[in-house]
Amino acid sequence: MNDAGDRSKPTGLKRMFRAFGARIQGLRAGLMGADLATSATTPLPAADLEAVVSVHVAGPWLLSLSGGPSALLSDGAVLGGWIAQLGAGWQP
C-alpha cells in the first residue's frame, strides 16, 4: 500500500462498498487491531432493470420474486452482474 493509504481508489462490483486497508505508518508506530483499519464508502453510478412477479399465496399474503441485469461504472469500465430478490408482502 502506498503512503496515501485511504486515498487509493477502491474497486468492486457493488454500488456502495467499503474498502479496508492497513496503514504502514501505524505498523511502524506499533499500533495494532482497529487502530490500523481504514475504510471508505464510495457511491458509483449504476443502473438496474428488474422484472417483478407477485403471487397471492394465502389470503392477503403475497410471494414476490424479482431479478434482472445490473451495471455500474467504476474507473471508466462498465461492470455487469445480476440482481435478485425474494420477499413476502401483504395486500388487503
N, C-alpha and C positions, 0 to 999 in steps of 0.2 A: 504494500500500500504506500502511496506517496505521502508527503507531508501535508497535503491538502485534506486528507482524512475524510471527513464528512462532506466535502465539496465534490467528490468524484461522482460521475453520472451513474445512477443505478440502471439496470436493465431487467426485464421480466415480461411476463405475459398478462399480468393483471392490470386493471385500470388504476387502482391505487395499491401501492405496495410499500413495504418497508425494507430498507437496506441496512444491514448491520455490519459493523466492522470493528477492528481493534486499533487503538492509537499507539503507534510505535513509541511516541514520546512518553506515554503513560507506562509502558513496559520498562522503559529506561529509568523512569522515576520510581519504579517498584509498586505501581498500582496493580490491583487485582480485581477480578469479578466485574460488577456493574460499573465500576469507575472507568473501565476501558471501553465500554459499549458506546456506540454512536448509532443514531437512527435518523432516517429522513423519510418523509412521505411526499410523494410526487404525483400530482394529477396528470393524466395523459389523455389526449383526445381519443375518443373511441366511438364506435357505432355498433349497435346490436339490431338484429332482425329476428323477432320471435313469433312463433305460432303458438296459440294457446287453445287448449281443449278443456272444457269443464263438463263434468257429468254428475247429475244428481244420483247419489248412491243410497240415501235413506232420508226421506222427508226433505227438509230444507238443506241437508248437508251435501256438499259438492266435493268431488275429487278433481283437482286441477293439475294438468300437465302442460309444460311449455318447454320449448327448445328452439335453437336456431344458431346461425353463424354469428360470430363476433370478430371485430377487427379493431386494432389500435395502432397509433402512430408513435414509435419510440426511436429516437435518434435518427430520424429520416427514413426508417424502414417500417413498412406496414406488416404487422404480425397478425395472424388469424388464429381462431380457435372455435370452440363450440360451447354454448351455454345451455343448461337445462335446469328445470325446477320441478319439484313435486310438492303439492300442497293440498291443504284442506280448506274449505270455505263454507260459509253459511249464507243462504239467501232465503229470506222469508217469502 
